[in-house]
Amino acid sequence: MQGLSGECQHRQWRAATFPEPRCSGKPCQAAECCILASIARFSSQEQDSTAACVKSVRPGRMAFPPPASSCKKSDAPGNAVRNKLGSLQMQMQAQDNIALLQGRTTFETSDLAEGMHYVSETSRHMLCPTRKTSPVTLRHWGLSLDHVQLDLVELTCGQEFRTEKTGEASHYYFQLPISGVCEIEIGTFKGYAEPGQAFALNSGEDARKKWIGGCRQLMIRVDRQALTQVLSSELERDCRAPIRFENRVQDSRAGLALRSLVLSIWQDVSLLDQVEQWRLAQSLERSLLMACLGYLTHNYSAELLAPKSAVAPYYVRRAEDYIRSNLREPIGIEDLVAVSGVSSRSLYYGFRRWRGTTPMSFLRNLRLTVAHDELRNAQSHGERVTHIAMNIGYDHLSRFSRDYKQRFGESPSATMRRAH
């Protein structure tokens, strides 16, 4: 396809990959009818084998899409058709949900200069129209949570336009195209994102995007420290290496699932008053951050999605129980050795093997988590940072402040101010 424009190349690739559905030899305007007809040809035995591929999930745990390899090869055609039908149903449901947001526009303009300035200020992206005379239509809906910003953007600027993102070290961006095709360049990676798919932009990473046709997309902007904190909490250890999402376009299962969750959260929060929003937003935000970590591939994915290991040995559980019961009291390694009934070397190895950390690091992280929760409610109870630090076992405020900032990326007083 050398010599062809990017748009022509993409049209050829799309035509070869996704042939146009036809009914009775004519182009079909509703692809669902072809898919439904195909499903009717599969036997009930094949449907049963598909059901056997569904992975059971314990109550209270988030379910992520099972890998394609978990389904039998003989049922691959049936799964493909059924997955396509499920995707179409999710897309139609998402479109209905998006329609509910239409009356709450945050910003709207048809002026090119105003649109370029607004995009730069609100999304840290630069809008680069192919022609300065291209007509522009920009509409934006926004919703702010504690550490997450949700945006629904509609943007047309001629037949195609570009956007560029310069590295921003404090946030991750997750983009979910709804209409239009996005050609992405991130470092050496280059690919196309279509409606229903998703891709991630890492903190500190430059990206160039060309939109073919109009752009309509959901964007999730996430604070880097907040995402790291959620991951550390889930893995029960410090995650010192930065989270790095793969530079690739994620499949439609991840994209559509994230889109559905974002719109559900948006509707739930929009229907609440300010006090109710504050109470519910933290739980909804954590669910969204866990979904981003679970659906999109990154350097911690294997550890995060791995089955939970067998129960830790008795001496590790004894030490953990003692720590939780005496969290606000002075605790040394000799106390943990005494209560566990094993040597310090065995205890250290046990925590490393089963908890991915040391006994004293486990104690420190648990104390800091309690302190973080108490700081967020400190002003309403008239408490001070010093009192909270001393109350969870810290003798020196400077050490507490250092450990707290290393864990949460901000000072204890900053957490207290931001909570109110």
Secondary structure, 3 states (H helix, E strand, C coil): CCCCCHHHHHHHHHHHHCCCCEECCEECCCHHHHHHHHHHCCCHHHHHHHHHCCCCCCCCCCCCCCCHHHCCHHHHHHHHHHHHHHHHHHHHHHHHHHHCCCCCCCEEECCHHHHHHHHHHHHCEEEEECCCCCCEEEEEEEEECCCEEEEEEEEEECCEEEEEECCCCCEEEEEEEEEEEEEEEECCEEEEECCCCEEEECCCCCEEEEEEEEEEEEEEEEEHHHHHHHHHHHHCCCCCCCCCECCCCECHHHHHHHHHHHHHHHHHHHCCCHHHHHHHHHHHHHHHHHHHHHHCCECCHHHHHCCCCCCCCHHHHHHHHHHHHCCCCCCCHHHHHHHHCCCHHHHHHHHHHHHCCCHHHHHHHHHHHHHHHHHHCHHHHCCCHHHHHHHCCCCCHHHHHHHHHHHHCCCHHHHHHHCC
